[in-house]
Amino acid sequence: MPATNNVGFDTLNLQSKLSGYLLDPAHPQNQTKANWFSQALGFDQSNWQDLASQLYFDPATAVPTKTTQYGQTYEQVIPITGANGKTIDTTFVFMQDNSGTVRLVTGIDQEMNAMRENDTFVLSKPVEGTVIGEQRTLVLSVGTVVTVVLVFGDPTAPTAYEVEAFLPEGDVYALATVEAHDVGYTTRRLQALRKRVAIGAFVVGTNRPERIQLEATNFLAELRH
């Protein structure tokens, strides 16, 4: 059964949330999530308890996303070990109401977070890269916008990505390898977070990489405070 040692975490809704929603392939709004949990981790309505037992809420690592009159929502990345033995970092959304009680809201299948070739995202930690054509190394800083040029591992749950970044200060391109668990905010997710958090002005689709990098860096800095 679900662990109950998480301060404020109310586990009473987990059966209905998991068996009746996230793992229900017949739910009209949730076929893709249920299919992913089944195919990627081996979870379905028959073994929802095994998934529930691994869920937790940690305010020290959860990322706040939206504040309303009803409380604060968070995204929590949890390494989930499936019935098939695979372990995949999976994002879950929790709501902490004004009384301090925390409840599970939903889960995000990792395929929604998985990058595909030509996708872009923002580095959340420094990564060593190599300048194309010069064979010299440098460090790509936090906030650098990169484009996926190769995907390593299972496309539904990649292990790493080869990425390319344009560095306007040197007018050069660099390649780097980023582990999947180190992927920062995707442009799609940044856009969604901008709407939810109502801060920053991240520009998607601009042809000015230096503006993207500056605004992404500012966005991440504001989001952490």
C-alpha positions in Angstrom: 0.0 0.0 0.0 1.1 3.6 -0.4 3.7 5.0 1.9 2.3 7.3 4.6 5.5 8.8 5.9 5.3 11.9 3.6 4.3 14.9 5.7 0.9 16.0 4.6 0.5 13.5 1.8 -3.0 12.2 1.7 -3.0 8.8 0.0 -6.7 8.2 0.2 -7.4 9.2 -3.5 -4.6 7.1 -5.0 -6.8 4.1 -5.9 -9.3 6.3 -7.8 -6.6 8.5 -9.3 -4.4 5.6 -10.5 -6.8 2.7 -11.2 -9.7 5.0 -12.3 -7.7 7.5 -14.3 -4.0 7.2 -15.0 -4.0 3.4 -15.7 -7.5 3.2 -17.3 -7.1 2.8 -21.1 -10.9 3.2 -21.5 -10.9 6.7 -20.0 -11.9 9.1 -22.8 -9.2 11.6 -21.9 -6.4 9.3 -20.8 -5.6 6.6 -23.3 -2.1 7.8 -24.1 -1.0 7.9 -20.4 -2.5 4.5 -19.6 -0.8 3.0 -22.7 2.5 4.5 -21.8 2.4 3.3 -18.2 1.5 -0.2 -19.5 4.1 -0.4 -22.3 7.0 1.4 -20.6 6.6 0.2 -17.0 4.2 -2.7 -17.0 1.5 -1.0 -14.8 -2.2 -1.4 -15.4 -5.3 -1.3 -13.2 -4.5 -4.8 -11.8 -1.3 -3.6 -10.1 -1.9 0.0 -9.3 -0.8 -0.6 -5.7 2.7 -1.3 -6.9 2.8 2.1 -8.5 1.1 3.8 -5.5 3.7 2.4 -3.1 6.4 4.4 -4.9 4.8 7.8 -4.9 5.9 10.5 -2.5 5.9 14.2 -2.1 9.1 16.0 -1.1 8.8 19.8 -0.8 12.6 20.1 -1.0 12.8 18.7 -4.5 9.3 19.4 -5.9 9.0 22.3 -8.4 6.2 24.8 -7.7 4.2 25.5 -10.8 0.9 27.3 -10.0 -0.6 29.1 -7.1 -4.4 29.6 -6.8 -6.8 30.5 -4.1 -7.1 26.8 -3.4 -3.4 26.1 -2.9 -0.1 25.4 -4.6 0.6 22.8 -7.3 4.0 21.1 -7.7 5.7 18.8 -10.2 7.7 16.0 -8.5 10.0 13.7 -10.5 10.1 10.2 -9.0 12.2 7.3 -10.2 9.6 4.6 -10.7 10.5 0.9 -11.0 8.0 -0.9 -13.2 6.6 -4.3 -13.0 8.9 -5.1 -15.9 12.0 -4.1 -13.9 12.7 -0.9 -15.8 13.3 2.3 -13.8 12.2 5.6 -15.4 12.1 9.1 -13.9 8.5 10.0 -14.1 6.8 13.4 -13.4 3.8 13.6 -11.1 1.7 16.6 -10.2 0.6 17.3 -6.6 -1.6 19.9 -5.0 -0.9 21.3 -1.5 -4.1 23.0 -0.3 -4.2 25.8 2.2 -4.5 23.4 5.1 -1.2 21.8 4.1 -2.7 18.6 2.8 -1.0 17.2 -0.3 -2.9 15.1 -2.9 -1.9 13.5 -6.2 -3.4 15.4 -9.2 -2.0 13.5 -12.2 1.0 12.0 -13.8 2.8 12.8 -17.0 3.9 9.9 -19.1 7.6 10.2 -19.9 7.0 10.0 -23.6 5.4 13.4 -23.3 8.7 14.6 -21.8 10.9 12.6 -24.1 12.8 14.6 -26.7 12.8 13.8 -30.4 15.3 14.9 -33.0 15.0 18.6 -33.8 13.3 19.3 -30.4 14.8 22.1 -28.3 15.3 22.5 -24.6 17.1 24.6 -22.0 20.1 23.2 -20.2 19.5 23.0 -16.5 23.1 22.3 -15.6 26.5 23.0 -17.2 27.6 20.5 -19.9 30.9 20.1 -21.6 30.7 20.5 -25.4 33.0 20.5 -28.4 33.1 23.4 -30.9 32.3 22.1 -34.4 35.2 22.5 -36.8 37.7 23.6 -34.1 38.0 20.5 -31.9 38.2 22.5 -28.7 36.1 22.0 -25.7 34.0 24.5 -23.7 31.3 24.5 -21.1 27.7 25.2 -22.2 26.2 27.1 -19.3 22.8 26.8 -17.6 20.2 28.4 -19.7 21.8 27.5 -23.1 19.1 26.5 -25.6 20.1 23.4 -27.5 18.6 21.3 -30.3 18.4 17.5 -30.2 20.4 16.0 -33.1 20.5 12.4 -32.0 18.4 10.3 -29.5 20.1 7.5 -27.6 18.2 4.5 -26.3 14.5 3.7 -26.4 12.7 6.6 -28.1 9.9 6.4 -25.5 12.3 6.7 -22.6 15.7 7.9 -24.0 18.9 7.5 -21.9 20.7 10.5 -23.5 20.8 13.0 -26.3 23.4 14.5 -28.6 22.6 18.2 -28.8 23.8 21.2 -30.8 24.0 24.8 -29.5 24.6 28.0 -31.3 26.8 30.3 -29.3 26.3 33.9 -30.6 29.2 35.3 -28.6 31.7 33.3 -30.7 29.5 32.8 -33.7 30.1 29.0 -33.4 28.2 25.8 -33.0 29.0 23.2 -30.4 28.0 19.6 -29.8 27.4 18.0 -26.4 25.9 14.8 -24.8 23.2 15.3 -22.2 21.8 12.5 -20.0 18.1 12.3 -20.2 17.6 12.9 -16.5 19.6 16.2 -16.9 17.2 17.6 -19.5 16.0 21.1 -18.5 12.8 22.8 -19.7 11.7 22.1 -23.2 10.4 25.0 -25.2 6.9 23.4 -25.0 7.1 23.1 -21.3 8.5 26.6 -20.9 5.6 27.9 -22.8 3.2 26.1 -20.5 5.0 27.2 -17.4 5.0 30.7 -18.6 1.2 30.6 -18.8 0.9 28.9 -15.4 3.5 30.9 -13.4 2.9 34.1 -15.3 6.5 35.2 -15.3 9.2 35.7 -17.9 8.7 36.2 -21.7 10.2 33.1 -23.3 10.1 33.4 -27.1 9.3 30.2 -29.0 10.2 30.1 -32.7 12.3 33.2 -32.8 15.3 33.3 -35.1 17.4 35.1 -32.5 19.2 32.5 -30.4 20.9 35.1 -28.2 17.4 36.4 -27.2 16.2 32.8 -26.4 19.2 32.1 -24.3 18.9 35.4 -22.3 15.2 35.0 -21.7 15.6 31.3 -20.8 18.3 32.1 -18.3 16.2 34.8 -16.7 13.2 32.5 -16.7 15.1 29.7 -14.9 16.5 32.2 -12.4 13.1 33.6 -11.5 11.5 30.1 -11.4 14.0 29.0 -8.7 13.2 31.9 -6.4 
